[in-house]
Amino acid sequence: MTRSNRGASLAHSSHRSHGIALAVPLLLLTAGQLSAALSGRAIASGASPFNIYTLALYCFLGARGVSWVLIVRYLSLSFAYPVMSLGYCLVPLAAALFLGEDLSWGTLAGMILVTAGVALIGTADTKGQG
């Protein structure tokens, strides 16, 4: 199937399926960043750099890379890439929820701006197809 044929078939699919597909690398990225933080904390407390969190980090980020390649195979890069900027929102939220880190008002304001920017870019390419 050529890229244009795949794009035509995607025209009939819902934006919801695009969002679900794009959530996979975002969640893997977030999990990888949480693993990196936990790995750093473990190393700082004397653990080996080759701890379970480091292994998880590479597994999550490797899986994120594979999922990203599969996504840009079907969605246009100009649609998919801006959505990945939501990682700047998800990682601080996850760090606050799971690691007890604080969210400043500046961080929250930045997250709102990033989300608004992604929404604006998303309206420019409503089909998300290449």
RANOR-V123065 format. One record per helix or strand of 3 or more residues. SS is the DSSP state (helix for helix, strand for strand). FROM is the first residue (numbers start at 0). LEN is the number of residues. Records with the same first field share a line. If there is no record, write none. Layout:
# RANOR-V123065
SS: FROM-LEN, FROM-LEN
This chain:
# RANOR-V123065
helix: 2-9, 14-30, 51-23, 76-8, 86-13, 104-20
